[in-house]
Amino acid sequence: MEKIFNFAIPEIDTDFLTPSIDKIRKGNLLKVYLKELVINKITEQIYIERNQIEHAKNNFFKENKLFDNNRLKQFLLYRGINEKDLEYQLSLPLKLEILSNKVNQTKIENHFLKRKDELDLYKYNVIRINNCDLAHEIYFQLEGKESTFKRLSNQYSLDKEIFPEGIVGPKNLVGTHPVIKEKLRNFNNGNLIKPFQINNSWLVIKLLDRKEAKLDKKTCKMMSLELCDIFVQNKVSELIENYYIKF
């Protein structure tokens, strides 16, 4: 290998390549390493049919454009794995999906309720200004259909560059001001909300659409997978605290 340093560096030998917990921890890889061990442990009794693995491989090859053996070898070399390792990695999501089917339904329902704020989606018009009289004038123009949110927002709103047509969303309400949250939750689609004040600003809002999340089959699957991930992350943190951190 061509010399690029102007000083001597230690040789990289097989001792260097031998993994140890100290090396893994110092390389900031301990969580990744333990997560892999935990997932392997909790799914080791789950059997995946060979045709499922082949199906997952075929999809993976298409997504990564691995059309021939040469491309596959280059890909595996870049990842530092062999084809058996790849099959193992592709099997884990399949096993976790099977494991998720065993999550307690009550736990799923409780997790859904905790996450509902992040899952409900709102779309609404908003105009924010610093003048109370102007806010009420805008409200009356909108109520009488003398103008539109788009026109008035572009003309007056302090947020016209962020929301050029005065439209927000669809988005969840995470991080939204509590007063705006309350207004949106208590009005129906199509309702024009009277001007209200937040700090030094006055807002006029119209709720366009509210899509409340439902615990249907798709959402149930998502919640159960999230709970599996939470279990794994908690177990990793427990292992680190109990066995690997020395202060």
trRosetta pair geometry for C-beta under 8 A, 3 or more apart (Angstrom, degrees):
i j d omega theta_ij theta_ji phi_ij phi_ji
5 8 7.9 163 102 -74 120 9
5 9 5.9 74 53 -28 158 115
12 16 5.1 -97 -156 64 67 157
12 17 7.6 79 168 -47 92 91
13 16 5.5 113 56 5 55 101
13 17 7.6 -118 113 -1 38 94
14 17 5.4 -59 -150 39 41 112
14 18 6.8 56 151 -38 68 93
15 18 5.8 -41 -157 10 36 116
19 23 6.2 -139 -152 70 53 128
19 24 6.3 44 -170 -53 101 104
20 23 4.7 92 56 8 81 102
20 24 6.9 -149 92 -5 40 88
21 24 5.5 -56 -144 40 34 112
21 25 6.0 32 158 -19 68 108
21 30 7.4 52 -164 -112 77 104
21 244 6.6 -134 -180 -130 127 104
22 25 5.9 -58 -145 38 26 108
22 26 6.1 21 159 -14 64 111
23 26 5.9 -57 -141 41 27 107
23 27 6.1 20 159 -12 63 113
24 27 6.0 -66 -149 43 25 106
24 29 4.9 -96 -166 78 73 102
24 30 5.4 108 129 -83 98 66
24 33 5.1 0 -171 -24 138 159
25 28 7.7 36 176 -73 35 26
25 29 7.6 -104 -74 53 18 65
25 30 4.5 29 -100 -57 67 125
25 244 6.6 180 -89 174 132 114
29 32 5.0 -58 -165 46 69 116
29 33 5.5 73 136 -29 88 105
30 33 5.6 -58 -146 38 30 112
30 34 6.1 21 161 -12 68 110
30 240 6.5 102 134 -108 127 111
30 244 6.3 149 -165 157 142 154
31 34 6.0 -58 -141 42 28 104
31 35 6.0 33 158 -25 64 108
31 236 5.8 72 -146 164 73 137
31 240 7.3 -16 -86 -64 75 140
32 35 5.8 -54 -147 32 26 113
32 36 6.7 27 154 -19 60 105
33 36 6.0 -59 -159 32 29 111
33 37 6.7 25 149 -16 64 107
34 37 5.4 -53 -148 37 39 113
34 38 6.1 38 155 -20 70 104
34 236 4.6 128 110 -135 119 91
34 239 5.5 -178 -158 81 139 141
34 240 6.8 -131 1 -57 170 90
34 244 7.9 -108 -65 -21 139 157
35 38 5.9 -54 -145 36 30 109
35 39 6.3 28 157 -17 65 107
35 232 6.0 66 -144 158 81 116
35 233 7.5 3 -107 -90 107 56
35 236 5.3 -12 -74 -83 71 142
36 39 6.0 -56 -145 38 28 108
36 40 6.2 29 156 -19 63 110
37 40 5.7 -58 -149 38 28 113
37 41 6.3 28 155 -22 65 108
38 41 5.7 -56 -148 34 30 111
38 42 6.3 13 162 -8 67 109
38 232 5.2 142 110 -146 131 83
38 235 5.0 138 -138 100 143 130
38 236 5.9 -104 -14 -65 149 81
38 239 7.6 -147 -68 -13 116 144
39 42 6.4 -62 -141 42 27 98
39 43 6.0 -3 167 6 64 119
39 92 5.9 40 146 -155 131 120
39 96 7.0 -33 -152 -75 108 111
39 232 6.0 17 -69 -124 81 137
40 43 6.5 -79 -142 51 20 92
40 44 6.1 46 159 -66 63 96
40 92 7.7 -56 -79 -108 64 110
41 44 6.0 -30 -145 -16 25 117
42 99 6.7 67 133 -132 103 151
42 231 7.8 111 -113 120 172 125
42 232 7.5 -124 21 -90 146 90
43 46 4.8 -50 -169 25 74 122
43 92 6.8 124 70 -138 162 66
43 95 3.8 81 -170 146 134 134
43 96 6.5 -60 -83 -66 141 59
43 98 7.9 109 -139 64 101 105
43 99 5.8 -84 -97 -49 91 134
46 95 4.4 131 88 -145 138 96
46 98 5.2 147 -156 85 134 138
46 99 6.4 -84 -62 -57 152 89
48 52 5.2 -114 179 76 93 131
48 53 6.0 101 126 -52 121 93
48 91 5.1 -159 25 -147 161 103
48 94 5.2 72 -117 111 132 135
48 95 6.3 -82 -53 -67 115 83
48 98 7.9 -150 -84 -16 82 143
49 52 4.6 98 66 -2 84 104
49 53 7.5 -153 98 -4 48 83
50 53 5.7 -53 -155 34 40 112
50 54 6.4 37 150 -18 70 106
51 54 5.5 -51 -145 38 36 113
51 55 6.2 42 153 -24 65 104
52 55 5.7 -52 -148 34 30 113
52 56 6.4 30 152 -17 64 105
52 94 5.9 119 150 -148 127 153
53 56 5.7 -57 -150 38 31 110
53 57 6.2 33 151 -21 66 106
53 87 5.7 32 -170 -157 124 99
53 90 6.5 109 -147 100 72 117
53 91 6.0 -16 -103 -82 100 96
53 94 7.7 -110 -80 12 61 162
54 57 5.5 -51 -146 35 32 114
54 58 6.3 34 155 -21 65 104
55 58 5.9 -52 -148 33 29 111
55 59 6.6 27 154 -15 62 106
56 59 5.9 -57 -150 38 31 110
56 60 6.2 32 152 -21 65 109
56 90 4.4 147 130 169 129 120
56 91 7.4 161 61 -75 160 47
56 93 7.9 160 -136 62 139 109
56 94 6.5 -92 -62 -48 148 126
57 60 5.6 -58 -147 37 30 112
57 61 6.2 31 155 -21 67 105
57 86 7.5 84 -116 128 96 112
57 87 6.8 -19 -76 -101 117 79
57 90 6.2 132 -71 93 65 176
58 61 5.8 -52 -146 34 30 111
58 62 6.5 29 154 -18 63 105
59 62 5.8 -56 -151 36 32 111
59 63 6.3 29 154 -18 66 108
60 63 5.8 -56 -146 38 30 110
60 64 6.2 1 163 6 66 114
60 66 7.6 2 121 24 76 129
60 86 7.7 169 121 174 157 112
60 90 6.1 -88 -39 -102 149 130
61 64 6.4 -72 -140 53 24 92
61 65 7.9 -110 166 67 55 2
61 66 4.2 -94 -145 63 77 103
61 67 7.5 128 166 -75 102 35
61 72 7.5 -23 -121 -91 104 106
62 65 7.5 23 -174 -75 28 40
64 75 6.5 83 146 -128 135 149
65 71 7.1 -94 120 176 73 152
66 71 4.9 -175 -140 113 59 113
66 72 4.8 80 -174 -81 118 76
66 75 5.7 -53 -100 -8 119 155
67 71 6.0 58 41 28 63 151
68 71 5.3 96 57 11 71 101
68 72 7.1 -133 103 -5 37 93
69 72 5.4 -57 -146 39 35 114
69 73 6.2 37 156 -22 69 103
70 73 5.8 -50 -147 33 30 110
70 74 6.5 29 153 -16 62 106
71 74 5.8 -56 -150 37 32 111
71 75 6.2 34 152 -21 65 107
72 75 5.6 -55 -148 36 31 113
72 76 6.3 27 156 -16 66 107
72 83 7.4 25 163 -89 121 107
73 76 5.9 -56 -145 39 30 108
73 77 6.1 31 156 -20 65 108
74 77 5.7 -55 -145 37 28 112
74 78 6.3 31 154 -22 63 106
75 78 5.8 -56 -151 33 29 112
75 79 6.5 15 155 -7 64 109
76 79 5.8 -62 -146 45 31 104
76 81 5.5 -103 -157 78 79 69
76 82 6.0 55 -177 -120 134 29
76 83 6.5 -52 -98 -60 147 62
76 85 7.9 125 -147 57 102 111
76 86 6.7 -80 -105 -43 100 127
77 80 7.3 32 -176 -75 31 38
79 86 7.8 88 85 -82 154 97
81 85 3.7 -127 -169 88 109 141
81 86 5.8 130 120 -52 130 75
81 89 7.5 -6 -164 -18 167 134
82 85 5.2 103 51 6 61 102
82 86 7.3 -116 106 -6 36 90
83 86 5.3 -49 -151 33 39 117
83 87 6.6 43 151 -21 66 100
84 87 5.7 -49 -151 33 35 112
84 88 6.6 39 149 -20 64 102
85 88 5.5 -53 -153 34 34 115
85 89 6.4 33 151 -19 67 105
86 89 5.7 -54 -149 36 33 111
86 90 6.3 28 154 -15 66 108
87 90 5.8 -58 -146 40 31 109
87 91 6.3 34 154 -27 65 107
88 91 5.8 -57 -150 30 29 113
88 92 7.1 41 153 -35 61 95
89 92 6.1 -41 -159 8 34 114
90 93 7.2 -51 -169 29 40 100
90 94 7.4 33 143 -9 65 112
91 94 5.5 -65 -159 43 46 115
91 95 6.0 44 149 -23 79 107
92 95 5.6 -56 -145 37 32 110
92 96 6.2 32 157 -19 67 106
93 96 5.6 -54 -143 38 33 112
93 97 6.4 40 155 -25 65 102
94 97 5.8 -51 -153 30 30 113
94 98 6.9 29 150 -15 62 103
95 98 5.7 -54 -154 36 36 110
95 99 6.2 37 148 -20 68 106
96 99 5.3 -51 -144 38 36 115
96 100 6.2 45 153 -29 66 101
96 225 6.8 71 143 -132 109 88
96 228 5.7 136 -166 139 98 156
97 100 5.6 -46 -149 27 31 116
97 101 7.3 40 149 -26 57 96
97 221 7.9 7 -146 -162 88 107
97 225 7.2 -14 -102 -91 60 109
98 101 5.9 -47 -166 18 37 115
98 102 7.8 28 144 -14 60 102
99 102 5.9 -62 -168 30 44 110
99 103 7.9 64 139 -43 66 85
99 228 5.9 103 106 -119 114 135
100 103 5.6 -21 -165 -12 51 116
100 221 6.8 74 127 -156 138 64
100 224 3.9 111 -179 128 98 110
100 225 4.9 -21 -106 -74 150 61
100 227 7.5 125 -134 59 86 94
100 228 5.2 -78 -87 -33 86 135
101 224 7.1 72 -71 152 27 158
103 107 5.9 -107 169 76 95 124
103 108 5.9 106 116 -57 116 101
103 224 4.2 177 35 -142 143 96
103 227 5.3 106 -142 81 145 138
103 228 6.8 -104 -68 -54 126 85
104 107 4.2 84 75 4 97 109
104 108 7.1 -166 96 -10 52 83
105 108 5.4 -51 -152 33 39 115
105 109 6.4 38 152 -19 69 103
106 109 5.7 -53 -148 36 34 111
106 110 6.3 32 154 -16 66 106
107 110 5.9 -56 -147 39 30 110
107 111 6.2 30 155 -19 65 109
107 227 5.9 94 138 -136 118 155
108 111 5.8 -58 -147 38 28 110
108 112 6.3 33 153 -24 64 107
108 215 7.4 117 137 -156 103 124
108 220 5.9 38 173 -149 142 77
108 223 4.7 103 -154 112 83 127
108 224 5.5 -21 -100 -71 116 80
108 227 6.8 -96 -89 -19 64 146
109 112 5.6 -52 -149 32 30 116
109 113 6.7 31 154 -19 63 103
109 215 6.6 12 -112 -123 70 165
110 113 5.8 -53 -153 33 33 111
110 114 6.7 32 150 -17 64 105
111 114 5.6 -55 -152 36 35 113
111 115 6.2 19 155 -8 68 114
111 223 5.0 143 94 -166 120 107
111 226 6.6 166 165 89 141 118
111 227 5.7 -111 -58 -70 165 107
112 115 5.9 -69 -144 47 28 102
112 116 6.4 56 153 -63 65 87
112 119 7.7 -33 -160 11 73 158
112 213 7.6 -154 -170 120 97 123
112 215 5.1 15 -155 -92 168 112
112 219 6.8 74 -121 147 119 115
112 220 7.9 -31 -71 -97 133 56
112 223 5.2 -38 -68 -99 86 151
113 116 5.6 -19 -147 -20 32 119
115 118 5.2 -62 -173 46 71 110
115 119 5.6 62 131 -23 91 113
115 223 7.1 -166 33 -108 146 96
115 226 7.6 55 -67 104 156 169
116 119 5.5 -68 -141 43 36 107
116 120 5.9 36 164 -24 75 103
116 212 7.9 5 -170 -164 106 83
116 213 5.8 -158 -139 54 71 121
117 120 6.6 -45 -134 29 23 105
117 172 6.5 93 147 178 58 114
117 173 5.9 -88 -168 64 87 96
117 174 6.1 110 133 -70 104 78
118 172 5.0 31 -150 -172 36 166
118 174 5.4 27 -98 -47 78 127
119 172 6.8 54 3 -103 11 126
119 213 3.5 11 128 -49 117 157
119 219 7.2 70 -158 -135 148 124
120 172 6.2 104 71 -128 59 82
120 173 6.9 -8 83 3 105 103
120 210 7.1 -2 179 -172 106 87
120 211 6.9 170 -160 88 59 57
120 212 5.1 -14 -119 -122 102 54
120 213 5.3 -105 -68 -5 57 90
121 169 6.6 141 177 -167 83 120
121 170 4.2 32 169 175 118 111
121 171 6.5 124 -146 49 78 6
121 172 6.1 -59 -95 -72 55 59
121 209 7.9 -5 112 113 91 97
121 210 7.5 162 87 -155 54 43
121 211 4.5 0 58 56 99 105
121 213 7.8 98 -8 -53 79 83
122 168 7.8 9 110 106 92 99
122 169 5.3 -117 98 -95 57 165
122 170 6.6 157 73 -145 23 67
122 171 6.6 -40 58 65 73 58
122 172 7.4 93 14 -129 87 22
122 173 6.2 47 10 -60 132 94
122 184 5.4 19 -142 -180 154 141
122 207 7.2 -67 -161 -140 103 92
122 209 7.3 164 -155 89 41 59
122 210 5.4 -5 -108 -108 76 74
122 211 7.8 -156 -70 27 36 68
123 167 7.0 -2 -175 -172 91 96
123 168 7.1 177 -150 89 47 56
123 169 3.9 -147 -101 97 57 119
123 170 4.5 -49 -61 -80 99 69
123 171 7.8 108 -83 12 59 64
123 208 4.5 -62 108 73 93 114
123 209 4.3 18 46 49 110 96
123 210 7.8 -147 28 -66 67 41
124 167 7.6 166 91 -149 30 55
124 168 5.5 -12 63 57 76 99
124 169 6.3 60 15 20 65 129
124 184 6.3 -99 -49 -111 153 113
124 205 5.6 13 162 -171 128 99
124 206 6.2 172 -163 83 81 46
124 207 5.0 -40 -106 -112 107 45
124 208 5.4 -176 -98 7 38 86
124 209 8.0 -146 -61 35 59 54
125 149 4.1 -68 -157 -139 140 163
125 153 7.5 -126 -167 -57 96 133
125 166 4.9 29 -157 134 86 104
125 167 6.0 -38 -98 -93 62 58
125 168 7.7 152 -109 14 13 81
125 204 8.0 -25 117 115 99 82
125 205 6.5 158 85 -155 65 47
125 206 4.2 13 46 48 112 97
125 208 6.4 100 -21 -44 80 108
126 153 7.9 81 87 -110 46 121
126 157 7.6 103 116 -133 68 136
126 159 7.1 3 105 61 107 141
126 163 6.6 50 62 83 96 166
126 166 6.1 -166 59 -171 44 78
126 168 5.5 17 9 -11 120 122
126 203 6.1 -24 -160 -162 95 107
126 204 7.3 151 -152 80 46 52
126 205 5.1 -4 -101 -104 77 82
127 135 7.8 171 102 -127 105 75
127 138 5.9 -116 93 158 152 155
127 149 6.7 -150 -43 -148 109 82
127 152 5.9 -31 -97 118 154 105
127 153 5.1 -132 -96 -95 95 76
127 156 6.3 41 -171 85 121 106
127 157 4.5 -115 -144 -86 72 106
127 166 5.7 -17 -68 -131 79 123
127 203 7.0 152 78 -153 50 56
127 204 4.7 -3 53 54 100 99
127 205 8.0 -160 25 -70 62 46
128 157 5.7 70 43 -154 61 85
128 158 4.9 -67 98 41 96 102
128 159 5.2 60 36 -5 116 110
128 201 5.1 -1 -171 -178 102 130
128 202 7.2 154 -153 78 54 43
128 203 5.1 -18 -99 -98 75 83
129 134 5.5 -86 123 96 154 122
129 135 5.7 -167 59 -72 113 85
129 138 7.4 140 4 -11 141 148
129 156 5.4 -25 -83 155 128 107
129 157 6.6 -97 -61 -112 81 41
129 158 6.2 154 -100 -22 41 96
129 201 7.0 141 75 -157 24 79
129 202 5.6 -26 70 63 76 94
130 158 7.0 76 -30 -55 90 134
130 200 6.0 2 -134 142 96 93
130 201 6.0 -60 -91 -109 62 59
130 202 7.0 136 -124 14 13 88
131 134 3.9 54 91 18 119 114
131 135 6.4 177 91 -19 60 83
131 202 6.7 -83 69 26 32 133
132 135 5.6 -54 -150 30 30 115
132 136 6.7 22 156 -13 64 104
132 195 7.2 136 -152 133 62 144
132 197 7.4 -22 -98 -78 98 114
132 202 5.5 154 -97 -69 51 151
133 136 6.0 -59 -154 38 32 106
133 137 6.3 34 149 -20 67 107
134 137 5.4 -53 -146 37 36 114
134 138 6.3 40 153 -21 67 103
134 156 6.7 -173 161 -154 128 142
134 202 7.7 143 72 69 82 139
135 138 5.8 -53 -151 35 29 112
135 139 6.5 33 149 -22 62 105
135 195 3.9 108 143 -131 117 147
135 202 3.7 -86 -62 131 154 136
135 203 7.4 16 -139 29 128 10
135 204 5.8 175 -163 -44 84 103
136 139 5.3 -47 -146 33 36 117
136 140 6.5 34 155 -18 66 102
136 195 5.5 -98 -72 12 61 144
137 140 5.9 -55 -148 36 31 107
137 141 6.5 33 152 -19 64 105
138 141 5.7 -55 -149 35 32 112
138 142 6.4 27 154 -15 66 107
138 147 8.0 -76 -146 70 65 132
138 152 5.3 125 -142 -176 106 144
138 156 6.6 -125 -85 61 135 159
138 195 7.7 101 63 -74 100 120
138 204 5.4 -143 104 -7 119 161
139 142 5.9 -61 -152 39 29 108
139 143 6.1 28 153 -20 66 110
139 192 7.2 140 -153 155 81 118
139 194 6.2 50 -150 -138 152 54
139 195 5.3 -108 -46 -33 137 97
139 204 5.2 -156 -78 -120 84 128
140 143 5.5 -51 -139 38 33 113
140 144 6.0 18 163 -5 66 110
140 146 7.9 11 123 22 70 127
141 144 6.3 -66 -144 48 24 98
141 146 4.4 -91 -154 65 73 110
141 147 4.5 6 156 25 120 109
141 152 6.7 144 90 -78 136 140
142 145 7.4 27 -177 -78 33 36
142 146 7.8 -76 -52 43 20 75
142 147 6.6 -58 -75 71 57 81
142 148 7.7 82 -114 -132 82 20
142 149 6.7 48 -114 -66 124 73
142 152 7.1 -81 -63 10 101 156
142 192 5.8 170 122 -140 120 144
142 204 6.9 148 12 160 150 138
142 206 7.2 -140 167 -52 143 132
143 192 6.0 -165 -86 91 77 156
147 151 5.2 -116 -175 76 101 128
147 152 5.3 97 127 -48 132 106
148 151 4.8 91 57 10 85 100
148 152 6.8 -170 85 1 41 89
149 152 6.1 -66 -139 48 27 101
149 153 5.5 31 163 -25 68 114
149 165 7.3 66 111 158 95 68
149 166 4.2 -141 157 92 100 146
149 167 7.5 101 118 -61 133 73
149 206 6.6 -117 -70 27 139 129
150 153 6.0 -56 -140 35 19 110
150 154 6.4 15 161 -13 59 109
150 165 4.6 -22 -116 -154 91 81
150 166 6.0 -142 -88 24 37 110
151 154 6.2 -62 -152 38 25 106
151 155 6.3 16 154 -14 63 115
152 155 5.5 -61 -144 42 33 110
152 156 5.7 -22 175 23 71 113
152 157 7.4 87 126 -34 69 94
152 166 7.3 32 76 -59 78 155
153 156 7.0 -81 -126 54 18 74
153 157 4.3 -4 -155 -8 65 135
153 159 7.9 -49 -163 76 101 80
153 160 5.6 150 153 -105 78 89
153 163 6.8 -78 -177 109 139 95
153 164 7.5 118 120 162 119 26
153 165 6.4 87 72 171 144 22
153 166 3.0 -147 -64 -58 156 113
154 157 7.4 6 -43 27 16 102
154 160 5.5 113 -118 -149 38 130
154 164 6.7 33 -92 -176 91 67
154 165 7.5 -6 -51 -103 99 41
154 166 7.7 -94 -31 -31 63 99
156 160 7.8 140 72 -53 33 125
157 160 4.4 131 75 -56 98 84
157 163 7.2 -63 130 73 153 99
157 166 6.1 165 -35 -95 158 94
158 201 7.1 -98 27 -125 146 121
159 162 4.5 -53 -174 47 87 113
159 163 5.1 29 128 27 107 99
160 163 6.9 -73 -124 73 26 62
160 164 5.9 57 174 -118 67 47
160 166 7.6 -24 -110 -65 70 73
161 164 6.8 20 -130 -76 22 81
163 166 5.5 76 130 -112 111 19
163 167 5.9 -173 -168 51 105 40
163 168 5.7 -45 -106 -67 140 75
167 208 7.4 5 -136 -13 95 155
168 171 6.6 -72 157 27 84 120
169 208 7.9 -178 72 53 120 116
169 209 7.9 -154 112 64 131 92
170 209 6.9 -50 -92 85 106 115
170 211 6.9 11 -148 20 137 121
173 176 4.3 -70 -164 25 73 133
173 180 7.8 -171 -145 106 106 96
173 181 5.0 103 178 -112 138 96
173 184 6.9 -174 -94 71 131 144
176 180 5.2 -105 166 84 107 120
176 181 5.2 133 99 -63 113 89
176 184 7.9 -16 141 14 156 142
177 180 4.6 82 66 9 90 106
177 181 6.9 -154 93 -10 45 87
177 198 5.8 35 159 -144 163 151
178 181 5.3 -52 -147 34 34 118
178 182 6.4 35 157 -21 67 103
179 182 5.8 -52 -151 33 31 111
179 183 6.6 31 152 -18 63 105
179 196 6.7 -154 161 126 126 134
179 198 5.5 -170 54 -90 144 110
180 183 5.7 -54 -149 36 34 111
180 184 6.2 28 157 -16 67 109
180 198 7.4 -21 -41 -60 92 151
180 203 7.3 -36 -92 106 101 167
180 205 7.1 142 -138 -70 89 161
181 184 6.1 -64 -149 39 26 106
181 185 6.2 19 159 -16 65 113
182 185 6.0 -61 -145 39 27 108
182 186 6.1 6 165 -6 64 119
183 186 6.3 -77 -146 44 23 98
183 187 6.2 0 168 -5 65 118
183 193 5.3 58 -175 -145 123 160
183 196 7.0 -162 -77 26 140 150
183 205 6.1 92 126 68 142 144
184 187 6.6 -68 -136 41 24 97
184 205 7.4 -79 -73 148 83 145
184 207 5.8 138 -136 -97 71 115
184 210 7.1 149 169 -91 93 120
187 191 4.0 -132 178 73 114 147
187 193 5.8 -101 -55 -77 164 106
187 207 5.0 164 99 -1 113 140
188 191 5.2 103 59 -27 65 118
188 207 6.9 172 105 81 23 136
189 207 5.8 -111 -112 119 37 101
189 208 6.7 6 -150 151 84 22
189 209 5.7 30 -122 -103 117 41
189 210 6.1 -137 -67 14 91 87
190 206 7.5 -21 -168 -180 24 99
190 207 7.0 -31 19 82 25 80
190 208 7.5 64 -69 -126 44 35
191 206 6.8 -172 94 -148 43 65
191 207 5.4 20 52 36 86 106
192 204 7.7 -4 -173 180 91 94
192 205 7.9 162 -157 95 49 43
192 206 4.7 -24 -104 -101 64 99
193 196 7.2 -43 143 -5 109 112
193 204 7.1 167 77 -163 76 50
193 205 4.5 -3 47 70 123 87
193 206 6.7 -168 9 -84 78 41
193 207 7.2 73 -31 -19 111 89
194 204 7.9 -62 178 -123 21 77
195 202 5.2 12 -174 179 114 108
195 203 6.7 157 -147 76 64 38
195 204 5.2 -37 -89 -79 77 82
196 202 7.2 164 82 -151 24 67
196 203 6.0 -25 62 58 73 89
197 201 7.0 154 -153 85 61 44
197 202 5.5 -36 -96 -97 69 69
197 203 7.8 156 -99 14 21 78
198 201 5.5 -16 67 66 80 95
198 203 6.4 17 9 -8 109 120
207 210 6.4 -9 -179 -39 121 104
213 219 6.2 132 -180 -118 103 151
214 219 6.5 167 89 14 51 150
215 219 5.4 -122 -131 93 38 124
215 220 5.7 74 178 -69 80 86
215 223 7.4 -15 -133 -7 94 149
216 219 5.3 87 47 19 66 101
216 220 6.7 -119 102 -10 30 96
217 220 5.6 -55 -145 35 26 116
217 221 6.5 29 155 -20 62 104
218 221 5.9 -55 -156 32 29 111
218 222 6.6 27 149 -17 63 106
219 222 5.4 -53 -149 37 37 113
219 223 6.2 38 153 -20 69 104
220 223 5.8 -53 -147 36 30 110
220 224 6.4 27 155 -18 64 107
221 224 5.9 -57 -147 37 29 109
221 225 6.4 27 155 -16 64 107
222 225 5.9 -57 -149 38 29 109
222 226 6.4 31 152 -20 64 107
223 226 5.6 -55 -149 36 31 113
223 227 6.4 32 153 -20 65 104
224 227 5.6 -51 -149 35 33 112
224 228 6.6 40 149 -21 63 100
225 228 5.5 -47 -151 31 36 115
225 229 6.5 35 150 -18 65 103
226 229 5.6 -54 -151 37 34 111
226 230 6.3 37 150 -21 66 103
227 230 5.4 -47 -144 35 35 114
227 231 6.4 42 153 -22 64 101
228 231 5.7 -52 -153 32 31 114
228 232 6.5 29 151 -17 64 105
229 232 5.6 -53 -149 36 34 111
229 233 6.2 31 154 -17 67 107
230 233 5.8 -55 -143 39 30 109
230 234 6.1 31 157 -19 65 108
231 234 5.9 -59 -148 38 26 110
231 235 6.3 25 155 -18 63 109
232 235 5.8 -58 -148 37 29 110
232 236 6.3 32 153 -21 65 105
233 236 5.6 -51 -148 34 32 114
233 237 6.5 32 153 -18 64 104
234 237 5.7 -53 -149 37 32 111
234 238 6.3 35 151 -21 65 106
235 238 5.5 -52 -147 35 32 115
235 239 6.4 34 154 -19 65 103
236 239 5.8 -55 -150 35 30 110
236 240 6.4 29 154 -18 65 106
237 240 5.8 -55 -147 36 31 111
237 241 6.2 28 156 -17 65 109
238 241 5.9 -58 -146 39 27 108
238 242 6.0 11 162 -8 65 116
239 242 6.1 -66 -138 45 25 101
239 243 5.6 -34 -177 31 66 116
239 244 6.7 40 136 -5 76 115
240 243 7.2 -81 -121 54 13 74
240 244 4.8 -60 -140 53 53 118
240 245 5.8 56 160 -31 78 104
241 244 8.0 13 -3 44 15 79
241 245 6.2 -18 -118 22 34 126
